[in-house]
Amino acid sequence: MYYETVFIVNPDVSQENTHLLTDSLVERVEKSGGRIVKREYWGSRPLAYQISKRKRGHYALLVTDGEPAAINALEQALRLEERVLRFLTTRLQELSDEPSPLLRRKAAAEASTPEKSEEKPAAEAKASTPEKSEEKPAAEAETSTPEKSEEKPAGGDAEA
């Protein structure tokens, strides 16, 4: 049986200490007869809502293979650990070798970062072209403004 556990560590804890905490959790699972299939660190991310007056947290994922006793040992360790803000364990029907969607998105963003810097000059060139075309409609708008102002006084004369 596979279980996926996501936990959030207090942002005041350093990234190194978060890795050490994860190592101790992995050892606890292995002592209980389980094994860690996948381990991911998602980084410091903003929380959806404040937890203990914190707006950010270090996110980590552990995918465990083993008996429910190993998961119970992991959850007990997470409950007792003061540095852990929240955790959630779900049972998986099948195991995927691919990285989590969050890591895939992060890797895609890192891969596309150099390309974006190359596209910026092209985007700036495109931006200069519309500015010229925007000047023409602005001039047309100025010519239509006096017509409207002429209509208002004429309407004002009719009221008097």
KEDO-596194 format. One record per atom (N, C-alpha, C): residue number from 0; residue in one letter; x, y, z. Coordinates in Angstrom, 3 decimals. Layout:
REM residues N
+-----+---------+----------+----------+----------+
! num ! residuo !        u !        v !        w !
+-----+---------+----------+----------+----------+
! NUM !       A !        X !        Y !        Z !
...
+-----+---------+----------+----------+----------+
//
This chain:
REM residues 160
+-----+---------+----------+----------+----------+
! num ! residuo !        u !        v !        w !
+-----+---------+----------+----------+----------+
!   0 !       M !    0.839 !   -1.168 !    0.000 !
!   0 !       M !    0.000 !    0.000 !    0.000 !
!   0 !       M !    0.890 !    1.239 !    0.000 !
!   1 !       Y !    0.549 !    2.224 !   -0.837 !
!   1 !       Y !    1.330 !    3.455 !   -0.926 !
!   1 !       Y !    0.574 !    4.599 !   -0.245 !
!   2 !       Y !    1.323 !    5.419 !    0.458 !
!   2 !       Y !    0.761 !    6.574 !    1.144 !
!   2 !       Y !    1.582 !    7.807 !    0.794 !
!   3 !       E !    0.884 !    8.911 !    0.586 !
!   3 !       E !    1.533 !   10.174 !    0.268 !
!   3 !       E !    1.305 !   11.132 !    1.430 !
!   4 !       T !    2.391 !   11.650 !    1.982 !
!   4 !       T !    2.296 !   12.585 !    3.103 !
!   4 !       T !    2.938 !   13.902 !    2.702 !
!   5 !       V !    2.155 !   14.962 !    2.788 !
!   5 !       V !    2.652 !   16.316 !    2.549 !
!   5 !       V !    2.637 !   17.025 !    3.891 !
!   6 !       F !    3.750 !   17.656 !    4.242 !
!   6 !       F !    3.789 !   18.395 !    5.498 !
!   6 !       F !    4.428 !   19.752 !    5.296 !
!   7 !       I !    4.035 !   20.680 !    6.166 !
!   7 !       I !    4.504 !   22.063 !    6.098 !
!   7 !       I !    5.287 !   22.353 !    7.368 !
!   8 !       V !    6.515 !   22.815 !    7.170 !
!   8 !       V !    7.405 !   23.123 !    8.296 !
!   8 !       V !    7.429 !   24.634 !    8.503 !
!   9 !       N !    7.545 !   25.040 !    9.742 !
!   9 !       N !    7.611 !   26.444 !   10.134 !
!   9 !       N !    8.645 !   27.179 !    9.266 !
!  10 !       P !    8.322 !   28.351 !    8.732 !
!  10 !       P !    9.268 !   29.066 !    7.874 !
!  10 !       P !   10.488 !   29.609 !    8.616 !
!  11 !       D !   10.408 !   29.700 !    9.949 !
!  11 !       D !   11.557 !   30.173 !   10.724 !
!  11 !       D !   12.678 !   29.138 !   10.764 !
!  12 !       V !   12.362 !   27.901 !   10.424 !
!  12 !       V !   13.347 !   26.823 !   10.382 !
!  12 !       V !   14.083 !   26.923 !    9.044 !
!  13 !       S !   15.388 !   26.745 !    9.060 !
!  13 !       S !   16.160 !   26.849 !    7.822 !
!  13 !       S !   15.891 !   25.649 !    6.911 !
!  14 !       Q !   16.276 !   25.797 !    5.668 !
!  14 !       Q !   16.094 !   24.715 !    4.694 !
!  14 !       Q !   16.911 !   23.488 !    5.091 !
!  15 !       E !   18.112 !   23.703 !    5.605 !
!  15 !       E !   18.956 !   22.584 !    6.048 !
!  15 !       E !   18.296 !   21.812 !    7.184 !
!  16 !       N !   17.737 !   22.549 !    8.152 !
!  16 !       N !   17.062 !   21.886 !    9.266 !
!  16 !       N !   15.792 !   21.175 !    8.806 !
!  17 !       T !   15.150 !   21.701 !    7.767 !
!  17 !       T !   13.979 !   21.022 !    7.209 !
!  17 !       T !   14.395 !   19.683 !    6.609 !
!  18 !       H !   15.542 !   19.658 !    5.933 !
!  18 !       H !   16.049 !   18.397 !    5.373 !
!  18 !       H !   16.422 !   17.419 !    6.488 !
!  19 !       L !   17.015 !   17.936 !    7.569 !
!  19 !       L !   17.355 !   17.070 !    8.703 !
!  19 !       L !   16.098 !   16.499 !    9.362 !
!  20 !       L !   15.062 !   17.309 !    9.471 !
!  20 !       L !   13.791 !   16.846 !   10.014 !
!  20 !       L !   13.206 !   15.746 !    9.130 !
!  21 !       T !   13.267 !   15.955 !    7.826 !
!  21 !       T !   12.764 !   14.954 !    6.883 !
!  21 !       T !   13.568 !   13.661 !    7.003 !
!  22 !       D !   14.887 !   13.775 !    7.169 !
!  22 !       D !   15.720 !   12.584 !    7.352 !
!  22 !       D !   15.299 !   11.795 !    8.592 !
!  23 !       S !   15.026 !   12.509 !    9.686 !
!  23 !       S !   14.614 !   11.819 !   10.907 !
!  23 !       S !   13.254 !   11.139 !   10.728 !
!  24 !       L !   12.358 !   11.767 !    9.953 !
!  24 !       L !   11.060 !   11.142 !    9.678 !
!  24 !       L !   11.227 !    9.891 !    8.813 !
!  25 !       V !   12.154 !    9.952 !    7.856 !
!  25 !       V !   12.419 !    8.797 !    6.991 !
!  25 !       V !   12.956 !    7.638 !    7.834 !
!  26 !       E !   13.885 !    7.929 !    8.752 !
!  26 !       E !   14.424 !    6.886 !    9.638 !
!  26 !       E !   13.329 !    6.252 !   10.474 !
!  27 !       R !   12.406 !    7.063 !   10.942 !
!  27 !       R !   11.302 !    6.551 !   11.764 !
!  27 !       R !   10.412 !    5.602 !   10.970 !
!  28 !       V !   10.162 !    5.951 !    9.708 !
!  28 !       V !    9.344 !    5.092 !    8.848 !
!  28 !       V !   10.071 !    3.776 !    8.586 !
!  29 !       E !   11.371 !    3.851 !    8.314 !
!  29 !       E !   12.143 !    2.639 !    8.019 !
!  29 !       E !   12.243 !    1.728 !    9.241 !
!  30 !       K !   12.329 !    2.293 !   10.442 !
!  30 !       K !   12.355 !    1.478 !   11.666 !
!  30 !       K !   11.029 !    0.755 !   11.872 !
!  31 !       S !    9.945 !    1.352 !   11.370 !
!  31 !       S !    8.615 !    0.757 !   11.537 !
!  31 !       S !    8.281 !   -0.255 !   10.447 !
!  32 !       G !    9.211 !   -0.485 !    9.537 !
!  32 !       G !    8.995 !   -1.489 !    8.503 !
!  32 !       G !    8.529 !   -0.946 !    7.166 !
!  33 !       G !    8.474 !    0.359 !    7.002 !
!  33 !       G !    8.096 !    0.952 !    5.718 !
!  33 !       G !    9.324 !    1.385 !    4.952 !
!  34 !       R !    9.098 !    1.838 !    3.737 !
!  34 !       R !   10.211 !    2.391 !    2.960 !
!  34 !       R !    9.719 !    3.616 !    2.206 !
!  35 !       I !   10.617 !    4.557 !    2.012 !
!  35 !       I !   10.291 !    5.786 !    1.307 !
!  35 !       I !   10.530 !    5.565 !   -0.184 !
!  36 !       V !    9.492 !    5.745 !   -0.971 !
!  36 !       V !    9.578 !    5.548 !   -2.413 !
!  36 !       V !    9.975 !    6.842 !   -3.110 !
!  37 !       K !    9.429 !    7.958 !   -2.639 !
!  37 !       K !    9.710 !    9.255 !   -3.264 !
!  37 !       K !    9.805 !   10.297 !   -2.157 !
!  38 !       R !   10.748 !   11.219 !   -2.357 !
!  38 !       R !   10.957 !   12.294 !   -1.390 !
!  38 !       R !   11.203 !   13.570 !   -2.168 !
!  39 !       E !   10.393 !   14.599 !   -1.910 !
!  39 !       E !   10.538 !   15.861 !   -2.627 !
!  39 !       E !   10.470 !   17.024 !   -1.642 !
!  40 !       Y !   11.282 !   18.015 !   -1.904 !
!  40 !       Y !   11.229 !   19.272 !   -1.166 !
!  40 !       Y !   10.708 !   20.323 !   -2.137 !
!  41 !       W !    9.562 !   20.918 !   -1.808 !
!  41 !       W !    8.919 !   21.870 !   -2.708 !
!  41 !       W !    9.335 !   23.311 !   -2.451 !
!  42 !       G !   10.082 !   23.543 !   -1.406 !
!  42 !       G !   10.577 !   24.878 !   -1.125 !
!  42 !       G !    9.675 !   25.670 !   -0.197 !
!  43 !       S !   10.078 !   26.899 !    0.039 !
!  43 !       S !    9.291 !   27.808 !    0.872 !
!  43 !       S !    8.233 !   28.446 !   -0.008 !
!  44 !       R !    6.969 !   28.241 !    0.368 !
!  44 !       R !    5.844 !   28.709 !   -0.440 !
!  44 !       R !    4.851 !   29.445 !    0.447 !
!  45 !       P !    4.064 !   30.325 !   -0.156 !
!  45 !       P !    3.036 !   31.005 !    0.640 !
!  45 !       P !    1.914 !   30.042 !    1.020 !
!  46 !       L !    1.362 !   30.240 !    2.195 !
!  46 !       L !    0.247 !   29.423 !    2.661 !
!  46 !       L !   -1.062 !   29.995 !    2.124 !
!  47 !       A !   -2.069 !   29.158 !    2.005 !
!  47 !       A !   -3.378 !   29.622 !    1.554 !
!  47 !       A !   -4.015 !   30.519 !    2.618 !
!  48 !       Y !   -3.723 !   30.255 !    3.872 !
!  48 !       Y !   -4.214 !   31.070 !    4.977 !
!  48 !       Y !   -3.172 !   31.019 !    6.086 !
!  49 !       Q !   -3.237 !   31.959 !    7.004 !
!  49 !       Q !   -2.245 !   32.012 !    8.076 !
!  49 !       Q !   -2.414 !   30.839 !    9.031 !
!  50 !       I !   -1.291 !   30.263 !    9.421 !
!  50 !       I !   -1.266 !   29.203 !   10.430 !
!  50 !       I !   -0.263 !   29.651 !   11.482 !
!  51 !       S !   -0.703 !   29.790 !   12.705 !
!  51 !       S !    0.144 !   30.244 !   13.806 !
!  51 !       S !    0.860 !   31.553 !   13.461 !
!  52 !       K !    0.119 !   32.464 !   12.862 !
!  52 !       K !    0.613 !   33.787 !   12.463 !
!  52 !       K !    1.753 !   33.695 !   11.445 !
!  53 !       R !    1.793 !   32.645 !   10.679 !
!  53 !       R !    2.804 !   32.465 !    9.635 !
!  53 !       R !    2.113 !   32.533 !    8.280 !
!  54 !       K !    2.772 !   33.171 !    7.316 !
!  54 !       K !    2.210 !   33.297 !    5.972 !
!  54 !       K !    2.910 !   32.405 !    4.956 !
!  55 !       R !    4.031 !   31.817 !    5.336 !
!  55 !       R !    4.805 !   30.946 !    4.453 !
!  55 !       R !    5.138 !   29.658 !    5.187 !
!  56 !       G !    5.642 !   28.690 !    4.446 !
!  56 !       G !    6.079 !   27.444 !    5.054 !
!  56 !       G !    6.924 !   26.644 !    4.089 !
!  57 !       H !    7.749 !   25.753 !    4.633 !
!  57 !       H !    8.549 !   24.834 !    3.823 !
!  57 !       H !    7.685 !   23.594 !    3.557 !
!  58 !       Y !    7.434 !   23.309 !    2.289 !
!  58 !       Y !    6.613 !   22.164 !    1.916 !
!  58 !       Y !    7.496 !   20.975 !    1.565 !
!  59 !       A !    7.079 !   19.789 !    1.991 !
!  59 !       A !    7.815 !   18.561 !    1.679 !
!  59 !       A !    6.818 !   17.439 !    1.419 !
!  60 !       L !    7.231 !   16.486 !    0.601 !
!  60 !       L !    6.402 !   15.339 !    0.228 !
!  60 !       L !    7.175 !   14.060 !    0.493 !
!  61 !       L !    6.505 !   13.096 !    1.118 !
!  61 !       L !    7.063 !   11.760 !    1.303 !
!  61 !       L !    6.045 !   10.754 !    0.784 !
!  62 !       V !    6.464 !    9.877 !   -0.121 !
!  62 !       V !    5.615 !    8.778 !   -0.572 !
!  62 !       V !    6.176 !    7.519 !    0.058 !
!  63 !       T !    5.327 !    6.826 !    0.817 !
!  63 !       T !    5.750 !    5.692 !    1.625 !
!  63 !       T !    5.087 !    4.415 !    1.141 !
!  64 !       D !    5.847 !    3.339 !    1.161 !
!  64 !       D !    5.321 !    2.013 !    0.861 !
!  64 !       D !    5.450 !    1.184 !    2.130 !
!  65 !       G !    4.356 !    0.623 !    2.571 !
!  65 !       G !    4.432 !   -0.187 !    3.775 !
!  65 !       G !    3.087 !   -0.389 !    4.426 !
!  66 !       E !    3.144 !   -0.982 !    5.579 !
!  66 !       E !    1.944 !   -1.271 !    6.347 !
!  66 !       E !    1.424 !    0.000 !    7.032 !
!  67 !       P !    0.178 !   -0.004 !    7.425 !
!  67 !       P !   -0.369 !    1.155 !    8.133 !
!  67 !       P !    0.375 !    1.483 !    9.427 !
!  68 !       A !    1.039 !    0.527 !   10.029 !
!  68 !       A !    1.809 !    0.802 !   11.246 !
!  68 !       A !    2.938 !    1.792 !   10.975 !
!  69 !       A !    3.561 !    1.699 !    9.812 !
!  69 !       A !    4.635 !    2.629 !    9.450 !
!  69 !       A !    4.071 !    4.037 !    9.271 !
!  70 !       I !    2.890 !    4.135 !    8.687 !
!  70 !       I !    2.259 !    5.444 !    8.498 !
!  70 !       I !    1.838 !    6.025 !    9.840 !
!  71 !       N !    1.342 !    5.169 !   10.725 !
!  71 !       N !    0.970 !    5.644 !   12.059 !
!  71 !       N !    2.181 !    6.191 !   12.807 !
!  72 !       A !    3.326 !    5.541 !   12.655 !
!  72 !       A !    4.558 !    6.023 !   13.301 !
!  72 !       A !    4.962 !    7.382 !   12.720 !
!  73 !       L !    4.829 !    7.539 !   11.404 !
!  73 !       L !    5.153 !    8.812 !   10.755 !
!  73 !       L !    4.213 !    9.912 !   11.244 !
!  74 !       E !    2.926 !    9.633 !   11.273 !
!  74 !       E !    1.962 !   10.640 !   11.709 !
!  74 !       E !    2.145 !   11.004 !   13.184 !
!  75 !       Q !    2.495 !   10.034 !   13.997 !
!  75 !       Q !    2.738 !   10.316 !   15.415 !
!  75 !       Q !    3.949 !   11.242 !   15.557 !
!  76 !       A !    4.986 !   10.980 !   14.783 !
!  76 !       A !    6.172 !   11.837 !   14.828 !
!  76 !       A !    5.837 !   13.251 !   14.341 !
!  77 !       L !    4.996 !   13.362 !   13.318 !
!  77 !       L !    4.611 !   14.676 !   12.818 !
!  77 !       L !    3.760 !   15.438 !   13.828 !
!  78 !       R !    2.881 !   14.725 !   14.536 !
!  78 !       R !    2.048 !   15.379 !   15.559 !
!  78 !       R !    2.904 !   15.917 !   16.708 !
!  79 !       L !    3.936 !   15.181 !   17.077 !
!  79 !       L !    4.770 !   15.587 !   18.206 !
!  79 !       L !    5.801 !   16.654 !   17.840 !
!  80 !       E !    6.107 !   16.792 !   16.581 !
!  80 !       E !    7.127 !   17.734 !   16.132 !
!  80 !       E !    6.551 !   19.153 !   16.125 !
!  81 !       E !    7.145 !   20.035 !   16.911 !
!  81 !       E !    6.662 !   21.410 !   17.028 !
!  81 !       E !    6.913 !   22.236 !   15.775 !
!  82 !       R !    7.916 !   21.860 !   15.001 !
!  82 !       R !    8.255 !   22.629 !   13.805 !
!  82 !       R !    7.292 !   22.390 !   12.653 !
!  83 !       V !    6.485 !   21.346 !   12.723 !
!  83 !       V !    5.539 !   21.025 !   11.653 !
!  83 !       V !    4.226 !   21.753 !   11.924 !
!  84 !       L !    3.803 !   22.570 !   10.945 !
!  84 !       L !    2.565 !   23.328 !   11.089 !
!  84 !       L !    1.343 !   22.471 !   10.761 !
!  85 !       R !    1.382 !   21.765 !    9.638 !
!  85 !       R !    0.280 !   20.911 !    9.191 !
!  85 !       R !    0.844 !   19.742 !    8.409 !
!  86 !       F !    0.048 !   18.653 !    8.342 !
!  86 !       F !    0.405 !   17.521 !    7.494 !
!  86 !       F !   -0.866 !   16.843 !    7.031 !
!  87 !       L !   -0.763 !   16.144 !    5.931 !
!  87 !       L !   -1.897 !   15.405 !    5.388 !
!  87 !       L !   -1.367 !   14.134 !    4.740 !
!  88 !       T !   -1.973 !   13.009 !    5.081 !
!  88 !       T !   -1.592 !   11.724 !    4.504 !
!  88 !       T !   -2.776 !   11.171 !    3.728 !
!  89 !       T !   -2.522 !   10.756 !    2.490 !
!  89 !       T !   -3.560 !   10.144 !    1.668 !
!  89 !       T !   -3.048 !    8.823 !    1.132 !
!  90 !       R !   -3.960 !    7.892 !    0.893 !
!  90 !       R !   -3.593 !    6.593 !    0.345 !
!  90 !       R !   -3.650 !    6.676 !   -1.178 !
!  91 !       L !   -2.636 !    6.132 !   -1.831 !
!  91 !       L !   -2.569 !    6.136 !   -3.293 !
!  91 !       L !   -2.968 !    4.772 !   -3.833 !
!  92 !       Q !   -3.694 !    4.772 !   -4.940 !
!  92 !       Q !   -4.069 !    3.520 !   -5.582 !
!  92 !       Q !   -2.911 !    2.960 !   -6.404 !
!  93 !       E !   -2.188 !    3.868 !   -7.061 !
!  93 !       E !   -1.040 !    3.426 !   -7.859 !
!  93 !       E !    0.083 !    4.442 !   -7.717 !
!  94 !       L !    1.287 !    3.975 !   -7.944 !
!  94 !       L !    2.468 !    4.813 !   -7.778 !
!  94 !       L !    2.917 !    5.345 !   -9.130 !
!  95 !       S !    3.263 !    6.606 !   -9.175 !
!  95 !       S !    3.761 !    7.237 !  -10.393 !
!  95 !       S !    5.244 !    7.551 !  -10.220 !
!  96 !       D !    6.026 !    7.275 !  -11.262 !
!  96 !       D !    7.462 !    7.564 !  -11.214 !
!  96 !       D !    7.763 !    9.022 !  -11.559 !
!  97 !       E !    6.774 !    9.722 !  -12.110 !
!  97 !       E !    6.977 !   11.105 !  -12.506 !
!  97 !       E !    7.061 !   12.012 !  -11.277 !
!  98 !       P !    7.730 !   13.158 !  -11.420 !
!  98 !       P !    7.742 !   14.106 !  -10.305 !
!  98 !       P !    6.338 !   14.680 !  -10.094 !
!  99 !       S !    6.112 !   15.230 !   -8.924 !
!  99 !       S !    4.807 !   15.804 !   -8.615 !
!  99 !       S !    4.513 !   16.977 !   -9.551 !
! 100 !       P !    3.243 !   17.324 !   -9.726 !
! 100 !       P !    2.904 !   18.454 !  -10.603 !
! 100 !       P !    3.590 !   19.746 !  -10.197 !
! 101 !       L !    3.780 !   19.944 !   -8.912 !
! 101 !       L !    4.443 !   21.154 !   -8.442 !
! 101 !       L !    5.896 !   21.214 !   -8.896 !
! 102 !       L !    6.604 !   20.098 !   -8.805 !
! 102 !       L !    8.004 !   20.068 !   -9.265 !
! 102 !       L !    8.097 !   20.173 !  -10.779 !
! 103 !       R !    7.134 !   19.585 !  -11.503 !
! 103 !       R !    7.141 !   19.707 !  -12.965 !
! 103 !       R !    6.965 !   21.155 !  -13.374 !
! 104 !       R !    6.044 !   21.865 !  -12.715 !
! 104 !       R !    5.813 !   23.270 !  -13.029 !
! 104 !       R !    7.045 !   24.106 !  -12.702 !
! 105 !       K !    7.689 !   23.787 !  -11.567 !
! 105 !       K !    8.891 !   24.503 !  -11.154 !
! 105 !       K !   10.029 !   24.266 !  -12.151 !
! 106 !       A !   10.195 !   23.023 !  -12.607 !
! 106 !       A !   11.241 !   22.695 !  -13.581 !
! 106 !       A !   10.969 !   23.369 !  -14.920 !
! 107 !       A !    9.708 !   23.419 !  -15.322 !
! 107 !       A !    9.359 !   24.075 !  -16.579 !
! 107 !       A !    9.630 !   25.574 !  -16.505 !
! 108 !       A !    9.357 !   26.178 !  -15.364 !
! 108 !       A !    9.620 !   27.607 !  -15.188 !
! 108 !       A !   11.118 !   27.888 !  -15.226 !
! 109 !       E !   11.913 !   27.025 !  -14.609 !
! 109 !       E !   13.362 !   27.208 !  -14.620 !
! 109 !       E !   13.934 !   26.998 !  -16.016 !
! 110 !       A !   13.365 !   26.066 !  -16.768 !
! 110 !       A !   13.854 !   25.800 !  -18.114 !
! 110 !       A !   13.494 !   26.936 !  -19.066 !
! 111 !       S !   12.353 !   27.565 !  -18.853 !
! 111 !       S !   11.914 !   28.620 !  -19.762 !
! 111 !       S !   12.463 !   29.989 !  -19.382 !
! 112 !       T !   13.105 !   30.138 !  -18.260 !
! 112 !       T !   13.624 !   31.424 !  -17.817 !
! 112 !       T !   14.638 !   32.010 !  -18.801 !
! 113 !       P !   15.632 !   31.267 !  -19.309 !
! 113 !       P !   16.556 !   31.857 !  -20.282 !
! 113 !       P !   15.852 !   32.250 !  -21.574 !
! 114 !       E !   14.848 !   31.508 !  -21.990 !
! 114 !       E !   14.129 !   31.830 !  -23.213 !
! 114 !       E !   13.368 !   33.136 !  -23.063 !
! 115 !       K !   12.809 !   33.391 !  -21.890 !
! 115 !       K !   12.059 !   34.610 !  -21.665 !
! 115 !       K !   12.949 !   35.827 !  -21.798 !
! 116 !       S !   14.206 !   35.726 !  -21.332 !
! 116 !       S !   15.105 !   36.866 !  -21.433 !
! 116 !       S !   15.440 !   37.152 !  -22.891 !
! 117 !       E !   15.450 !   36.135 !  -23.744 !
! 117 !       E !   15.685 !   36.346 !  -25.166 !
! 117 !       E !   14.460 !   36.955 !  -25.831 !
! 118 !       E !   13.265 !   36.647 !  -25.338 !
! 118 !       E !   12.042 !   37.148 !  -25.936 !
! 118 !       E !   11.774 !   38.597 !  -25.557 !
! 119 !       K !   12.344 !   39.093 !  -24.494 !
! 119 !       K !   12.069 !   40.448 !  -24.046 !
! 119 !       K !   12.416 !   41.498 !  -25.097 !
! 120 !       P !   13.590 !   41.433 !  -25.764 !
! 120 !       P !   13.861 !   42.436 !  -26.786 !
! 120 !       P !   12.830 !   42.394 !  -27.913 !
! 121 !       A !   12.371 !   41.216 !  -28.291 !
! 121 !       A !   11.367 !   41.117 !  -29.335 !
! 121 !       A !   10.050 !   41.718 !  -28.860 !
! 122 !       A !    9.716 !   41.505 !  -27.612 !
! 122 !       A !    8.489 !   42.056 !  -27.046 !
! 122 !       A !    8.579 !   43.578 !  -26.977 !
! 123 !       E !    9.771 !   44.093 !  -26.657 !
! 123 !       E !    9.954 !   45.537 !  -26.608 !
! 123 !       E !    9.813 !   46.141 !  -28.000 !
! 124 !       A !   10.297 !   45.443 !  -29.026 !
! 124 !       A !   10.165 !   45.927 !  -30.393 !
! 124 !       A !    8.695 !   45.948 !  -30.792 !
! 125 !       K !    7.954 !   44.935 !  -30.400 !
! 125 !       K !    6.520 !   44.887 !  -30.702 !
! 125 !       K !    5.778 !   45.978 !  -29.935 !
! 126 !       A !    6.208 !   46.261 !  -28.738 !
! 126 !       A !    5.543 !   47.272 !  -27.927 !
! 126 !       A !    5.716 !   48.655 !  -28.526 !
! 127 !       S !    6.839 !   48.914 !  -29.201 !
! 127 !       S !    7.052 !   50.228 !  -29.790 !
! 127 !       S !    6.158 !   50.444 !  -30.998 !
! 128 !       T !    5.803 !   49.404 !  -31.713 !
! 128 !       T !    4.927 !   49.530 !  -32.878 !
! 128 !       T !    3.514 !   49.940 !  -32.481 !
! 129 !       P !    2.878 !   49.334 !  -31.481 !
! 129 !       P !    1.540 !   49.753 !  -31.107 !
! 129 !       P !    1.487 !   51.179 !  -30.569 !
! 130 !       E !    2.567 !   51.658 !  -29.974 !
! 130 !       E !    2.564 !   53.022 !  -29.477 !
! 130 !       E !    2.343 !   54.001 !  -30.612 !
! 131 !       K !    2.951 !   53.742 !  -31.770 !
! 131 !       K !    2.768 !   54.615 !  -32.921 !
! 131 !       K !    1.330 !   54.561 !  -33.401 !
! 132 !       S !    0.748 !   53.380 !  -33.418 !
! 132 !       S !   -0.624 !   53.258 !  -33.878 !
! 132 !       S !   -1.593 !   53.859 !  -32.868 !
! 133 !       E !   -1.213 !   53.905 !  -31.591 !
! 133 !       E !   -2.072 !   54.498 !  -30.581 !
! 133 !       E !   -2.125 !   56.010 !  -30.730 !
! 134 !       E !   -1.079 !   56.620 !  -31.300 !
! 134 !       E !   -1.062 !   58.059 !  -31.476 !
! 134 !       E !   -2.125 !   58.498 !  -32.469 !
! 135 !       K !   -2.344 !   57.725 !  -33.513 !
! 135 !       K !   -3.330 !   58.094 !  -34.525 !
! 135 !       K !   -4.742 !   58.116 !  -33.972 !
! 136 !       P !   -5.192 !   57.081 !  -33.256 !
! 136 !       P !   -6.549 !   57.147 !  -32.712 !
! 136 !       P !   -6.695 !   58.273 !  -31.691 !
! 137 !       A !   -5.635 !   58.604 !  -30.975 !
! 137 !       A !   -5.712 !   59.683 !  -30.006 !
! 137 !       A !   -5.963 !   61.004 !  -30.721 !
! 138 !       A !   -5.335 !   61.184 !  -31.880 !
! 138 !       A !   -5.557 !   62.393 !  -32.659 !
! 138 !       A !   -6.994 !   62.427 !  -33.169 !
! 139 !       E !   -7.515 !   61.301 !  -33.583 !
! 139 !       E !   -8.904 !   61.233 !  -34.037 !
! 139 !       E !   -9.851 !   61.550 !  -32.884 !
! 140 !       A !   -9.529 !   61.105 !  -31.683 !
! 140 !       A !  -10.364 !   61.372 !  -30.514 !
! 140 !       A !  -10.371 !   62.865 !  -30.202 !
! 141 !       E !   -9.249 !   63.537 !  -30.438 !
! 141 !       E !   -9.185 !   64.975 !  -30.182 !
! 141 !       E !  -10.089 !   65.736 !  -31.144 !
! 142 !       T !  -10.170 !   65.304 !  -32.395 !
! 142 !       T !  -11.024 !   65.996 !  -33.357 !
! 142 !       T !  -12.490 !   65.774 !  -33.045 !
! 143 !       S !  -12.843 !   64.640 !  -32.465 !
! 143 !       S !  -14.238 !   64.389 !  -32.137 !
! 143 !       S !  -14.654 !   65.128 !  -30.870 !
! 144 !       T !  -13.725 !   65.486 !  -30.016 !
! 144 !       T !  -14.052 !   66.173 !  -28.768 !
! 144 !       T !  -14.664 !   67.553 !  -29.010 !
! 145 !       P !  -14.108 !   68.387 !  -29.915 !
! 145 !       P !  -14.721 !   69.700 !  -30.145 !
! 145 !       P !  -16.154 !   69.583 !  -30.672 !
! 146 !       E !  -16.439 !   68.569 !  -31.478 !
! 146 !       E !  -17.793 !   68.398 !  -31.991 !
! 146 !       E !  -18.768 !   68.195 !  -30.841 !
! 147 !       K !  -18.371 !   67.398 !  -29.860 !
! 147 !       K !  -19.233 !   67.142 !  -28.712 !
! 147 !       K !  -19.424 !   68.418 !  -27.905 !
! 148 !       S !  -18.357 !   69.203 !  -27.752 !
! 148 !       S !  -18.467 !   70.430 !  -26.974 !
! 148 !       S !  -19.365 !   71.433 !  -27.685 !
! 149 !       E !  -19.381 !   71.408 !  -29.035 !
! 149 !       E !  -20.264 !   72.304 !  -29.782 !
! 149 !       E !  -21.716 !   71.905 !  -29.587 !
! 150 !       E !  -21.968 !   70.595 !  -29.483 !
! 150 !       E !  -23.341 !   70.131 !  -29.312 !
! 150 !       E !  -23.895 !   70.524 !  -27.959 !
! 151 !       K !  -23.101 !   70.533 !  -26.932 !
! 151 !       K !  -23.575 !   70.849 !  -25.587 !
! 151 !       K !  -24.052 !   72.297 !  -25.487 !
! 152 !       P !  -23.259 !   73.289 !  -25.976 !
! 152 !       P !  -23.765 !   74.659 !  -25.899 !
! 152 !       P !  -25.045 !   74.834 !  -26.714 !
! 153 !       A !  -25.121 !   74.152 !  -27.863 !
! 153 !       A !  -26.337 !   74.284 !  -28.678 !
! 153 !       A !  -27.530 !   73.744 !  -27.914 !
! 154 !       G !  -27.311 !   72.638 !  -27.195 !
! 154 !       G !  -28.376 !   72.090 !  -26.366 !
! 154 !       G !  -28.710 !   73.012 !  -25.215 !
! 155 !       G !  -27.675 !   73.708 !  -24.683 !
! 155 !       G !  -27.876 !   74.646 !  -23.586 !
! 155 !       G !  -28.695 !   75.838 !  -24.045 !
! 156 !       D !  -28.523 !   76.299 !  -25.299 !
! 156 !       D !  -29.282 !   77.422 !  -25.836 !
! 156 !       D !  -30.751 !   77.054 !  -25.995 !
! 157 !       A !  -30.987 !   75.771 !  -26.364 !
! 157 !       A !  -32.367 !   75.333 !  -26.549 !
! 157 !       A !  -33.115 !   75.298 !  -25.240 !
! 158 !       E !  -32.409 !   75.020 !  -24.138 !
! 158 !       E !  -33.059 !   74.947 !  -22.839 !
! 158 !       E !  -33.420 !   76.345 !  -22.339 !
! 159 !       A !  -32.602 !   77.330 !  -22.679 !
! 159 !       A !  -32.844 !   78.695 !  -22.200 !
! 159 !       A !  -33.942 !   79.306 !  -22.974 !
+-----+---------+----------+----------+----------+
//
